[in-house]
Amino acid sequence: MTSFTSLGITEPILQALADYGYEVPTVIQEKAIPAGLAGRDVLGSAQTGTGKTCAFGVPILQRLAQARGKKGIRALILTPTRELAIQIDDNLHAYGKNLPLTETVIFGGVGQAPQVERLKRGVDILTATPGRLLDLQGQGLLDLGRVEIFVLDEADRMLDMGFIHDVRRVLKLLPAKKQTLFFSATMPPEVMELVNALLRDPVKVAV
């Protein structure tokens, strides 16, 4: 039986996961966490509910906490819906509660002022929906030039919802050199095109 301890996770995160009630890693966590911690790109074929937020959240938190110093948005998680964005941000907050990292979430359909205020205070990890991200970036309110880790979550839903063009625009704003964790329940041709353009020698995890 694999435990979270055997995956190479540091004590502050292990403690937070235990407090959150996590006991045994799911298949995707068991395979994706060590690859993510090692700095590898990950291609995960997984539905919602398989524990993928933890699978990408833990490597982000641990890698950023181990290499402090740089200011600005160092990890970006792009997700199709506001509900998912909020849920991911809540989870990251729980997993990272013992770490000196800040995270926030931005999405459309609400006023931007409180979101902009939080961005101005400085944030390490940003979870966002594509439209609001591009909107704020277009106003010069956020800079994605320092992103070290990029997560594209639910890529196939992005496609279904007509966001794939926005996703491509976001990719152009990110540094060429970064770690990418890519998740999609299905892999239609347009999603595979993104995979091939984005990922370098990824560790593949299918659930």
C-alpha positions as CSV (number, residue, x, y, z in Angstrom):
1,M,0.0,0.0,0.0
2,T,1.5,3.3,-1.1
3,S,1.4,6.1,1.4
4,F,1.9,9.9,0.8
5,T,5.1,9.6,2.9
6,S,6.7,7.4,0.3
7,L,6.1,9.9,-2.5
8,G,8.8,12.3,-1.4
9,I,6.5,14.9,0.0
10,T,7.9,17.3,2.6
11,E,6.7,17.3,6.2
12,P,4.7,20.6,6.2
13,I,2.6,19.3,3.2
14,L,2.2,15.8,4.6
15,Q,0.9,17.3,7.8
16,A,-1.6,19.5,5.9
17,L,-2.8,16.5,3.9
18,A,-3.3,14.4,7.0
19,D,-5.2,17.3,8.6
20,Y,-7.4,17.4,5.5
21,G,-8.2,13.8,5.9
22,Y,-6.1,12.3,3.1
23,E,-4.7,8.9,4.0
24,V,-3.9,6.9,0.8
25,P,-3.0,8.4,-2.5
26,T,-5.2,7.8,-5.5
27,V,-3.7,6.3,-8.7
28,I,-3.1,9.6,-10.3
29,Q,-1.6,11.1,-7.1
30,E,0.8,8.1,-6.8
31,K,2.1,8.5,-10.3
32,A,1.9,12.2,-10.9
33,I,3.2,13.6,-7.6
34,P,6.8,12.0,-7.8
35,A,7.0,13.0,-11.5
36,G,5.9,16.6,-10.7
37,L,8.3,16.9,-7.8
38,A,11.1,15.8,-10.1
39,G,10.3,18.7,-12.4
40,R,8.9,16.5,-15.2
41,D,6.1,17.4,-17.5
42,V,3.0,15.3,-16.8
43,L,0.2,14.3,-19.1
44,G,-2.8,13.1,-17.0
45,S,-5.8,11.5,-18.5
46,A,-8.3,11.8,-15.7
47,Q,-11.8,12.9,-14.8
48,T,-12.9,15.3,-12.1
49,G,-13.0,13.4,-8.8
50,T,-9.8,11.4,-9.3
51,G,-7.8,13.6,-6.9
52,K,-6.0,15.5,-9.6
53,T,-5.9,18.8,-7.7
54,C,-3.7,17.2,-5.1
55,A,-1.7,15.5,-7.9
56,F,-0.7,18.8,-9.4
57,G,-1.1,21.0,-6.2
58,V,1.5,19.2,-4.1
59,P,4.4,19.4,-6.6
60,I,3.6,23.1,-7.2
61,L,3.6,23.9,-3.5
62,Q,6.7,21.9,-2.7
63,R,8.8,23.1,-5.6
64,L,7.9,26.8,-5.1
65,A,8.5,26.5,-1.3
66,Q,11.9,25.0,-1.9
67,A,13.0,27.8,-4.2
68,R,12.0,31.0,-2.6
69,G,13.1,34.4,-3.7
70,K,11.5,35.3,-6.9
71,K,8.5,37.7,-6.8
72,G,5.5,37.4,-9.0
73,I,3.2,34.7,-10.2
74,R,5.3,31.5,-10.3
75,A,2.5,29.0,-10.9
76,L,-0.6,29.3,-13.1
77,I,-3.5,26.9,-13.1
78,L,-5.9,27.4,-16.0
79,T,-9.3,25.8,-15.6
80,P,-12.6,26.2,-17.6
81,T,-15.2,27.1,-14.9
82,R,-15.5,29.4,-12.0
83,E,-16.6,26.6,-9.7
84,L,-13.5,24.5,-10.5
85,A,-11.2,27.5,-10.1
86,I,-12.7,28.3,-6.6
87,Q,-12.4,24.6,-5.6
88,I,-8.8,24.3,-6.7
89,D,-7.8,27.5,-4.9
90,D,-9.5,26.3,-1.7
91,N,-7.6,23.0,-1.9
92,L,-4.3,24.7,-2.5
93,H,-4.9,26.9,0.5
94,A,-5.5,23.8,2.6
95,Y,-2.5,21.8,1.3
96,G,-0.2,24.8,1.6
97,K,-1.4,26.1,5.0
98,N,2.0,25.4,6.6
99,L,4.0,27.1,3.8
100,P,4.9,30.7,3.2
101,L,3.2,30.8,-0.2
102,T,0.2,32.9,-1.3
103,E,-2.5,31.9,-3.7
104,T,-5.5,33.5,-5.2
105,V,-8.2,32.9,-7.8
106,I,-9.6,35.1,-10.6
107,F,-12.7,34.4,-12.7
108,G,-15.3,36.4,-14.7
109,G,-18.9,37.2,-13.9
110,V,-18.0,39.3,-10.8
111,G,-16.4,42.7,-10.4
112,Q,-12.6,42.7,-10.8
113,A,-11.6,45.1,-8.1
114,P,-11.2,42.6,-5.2
115,Q,-9.3,40.3,-7.5
116,V,-7.0,43.1,-8.7
117,E,-6.4,44.1,-5.1
118,R,-5.2,40.6,-4.2
119,L,-2.9,40.5,-7.2
120,K,-1.4,43.8,-6.2
121,R,-0.5,42.4,-2.8
122,G,1.6,39.7,-4.5
123,V,0.7,36.1,-5.3
124,D,2.8,33.0,-5.9
125,I,0.1,30.7,-7.3
126,L,-2.8,31.9,-9.5
127,T,-5.8,29.8,-10.4
128,A,-7.8,31.4,-13.3
129,T,-10.4,31.0,-16.0
130,P,-9.1,32.1,-19.4
131,G,-11.4,35.1,-20.1
132,R,-10.7,37.0,-16.9
133,L,-7.0,36.1,-17.1
134,L,-6.6,37.6,-20.5
135,D,-8.8,40.6,-19.6
136,L,-6.6,41.5,-16.6
137,Q,-3.4,40.8,-18.5
138,G,-4.7,43.1,-21.3
139,Q,-5.2,45.9,-18.8
140,G,-1.6,45.4,-17.6
141,L,-2.7,44.2,-14.2
142,L,-0.8,40.9,-14.2
143,D,2.5,39.6,-15.6
144,L,2.9,35.9,-16.5
145,G,6.6,36.3,-17.5
146,R,7.8,34.6,-14.3
147,V,5.6,31.4,-14.4
148,E,7.7,28.3,-13.6
149,I,4.9,25.8,-13.5
150,F,1.8,25.8,-15.7
151,V,-1.2,23.5,-15.2
152,L,-3.9,23.1,-17.9
153,D,-6.8,21.5,-16.2
154,E,-9.8,19.8,-18.1
155,A,-8.4,20.7,-21.5
156,D,-11.2,18.8,-23.3
157,R,-13.8,20.9,-21.5
158,M,-12.0,24.0,-22.5
159,L,-12.4,22.8,-26.1
160,D,-16.1,22.0,-25.6
161,M,-16.7,25.4,-24.1
162,G,-15.0,27.3,-26.9
163,F,-12.0,28.4,-24.8
164,I,-9.2,26.7,-26.9
165,H,-8.4,30.0,-28.7
166,D,-8.1,31.8,-25.4
167,V,-5.9,29.0,-24.1
168,R,-3.5,29.4,-27.0
169,R,-3.4,33.2,-26.3
170,V,-2.5,32.5,-22.7
171,L,0.3,30.1,-23.8
172,K,1.9,32.9,-25.8
173,L,2.2,35.0,-22.6
174,L,4.1,32.3,-20.7
175,P,7.9,31.7,-20.7
176,A,9.1,29.0,-23.1
177,K,11.0,27.3,-20.3
178,K,8.5,25.9,-17.7
179,Q,7.1,22.7,-16.2
180,T,3.7,21.8,-17.6
181,L,1.1,19.5,-16.0
182,F,-1.7,18.8,-18.4
183,F,-5.0,17.1,-17.6
184,S,-7.8,16.0,-19.8
185,A,-10.4,13.3,-19.5
186,T,-10.4,12.7,-23.2
187,M,-7.8,13.4,-25.9
188,P,-9.5,14.7,-29.0
189,P,-7.2,15.9,-31.9
190,E,-7.2,19.6,-30.9
191,V,-6.2,18.7,-27.4
192,M,-3.4,16.4,-28.7
193,E,-2.1,19.3,-30.8
194,L,-1.8,21.3,-27.6
195,V,-0.1,18.4,-25.9
196,N,2.4,18.0,-28.6
197,A,3.2,21.7,-28.7
198,L,3.4,22.1,-24.9
199,L,4.9,19.0,-23.3
200,R,8.4,17.9,-23.3
201,D,8.9,14.1,-22.8
202,P,6.0,13.9,-20.4
203,V,5.3,11.2,-17.8
204,K,1.9,9.8,-18.9
205,V,-0.7,8.9,-16.3
206,A,-4.0,7.4,-17.2
207,V,-6.7,6.7,-14.7
